[in-house]
Amino acid sequence: CKWAGTAASGTKAYCAPYSNDAVLIVDAARRTAAPVPSGRSGSHKWEVAAAVGGFVYFGPHGEDDVLELGTAAGAAPAFIPSGQRGIYKWAGAAAVGRRVHFAPFHNDDVLTLDAETRAASRVPTQQTGGSKWRGAAAAPVGLYPSPAGRWLAQARA
């Protein structure tokens, strides 16, 4: 697929560049769609997205960095290191306050990004192996990833 997860901000939807090299921005009010180059090429780059405070964050699946894109017109993409290498790392995203949590797929940790400081950290899940969780939802008491091959787990927000 060209694009994967989507996050909304205002009247626009931001589609994660999975096998396409650009973020696809769909403007529902104007009924238009426009690509914004991500600055990276290849496949399996980013699979999920979440919006926080004027920015959209795309969770690294095959890429090693979180992709950050401002929602203001003409914003240039930026990258925030995840501190992890490999493929199929995270496959779910949920925003809680100023933080974005990425659910682990083949990675063993939840990736947490503080949007204010632009710092990424990891929370161990105590689960190993692949195909753990895909998708995520936030609640006041934590992050709830959707099981892809494992039962539900929780990481404190």
Buried (B, 14 or more C-beta within 10 A) or exposed (E): EBBBBBBBBEEBBBBBBBBBBBBBBBEEEEEEEEBBEBEBEEBBBBBBBBBBEEBBBBBBBBBBBBBBBBBEEEBEBBBBEBEBEEBBBBBBBBBBEEBBBBBBBBBBBBBBBBBEEBEBEBBEBEBEEEEBBBBBEBEEEBBBBEBBEBEEBEBEB
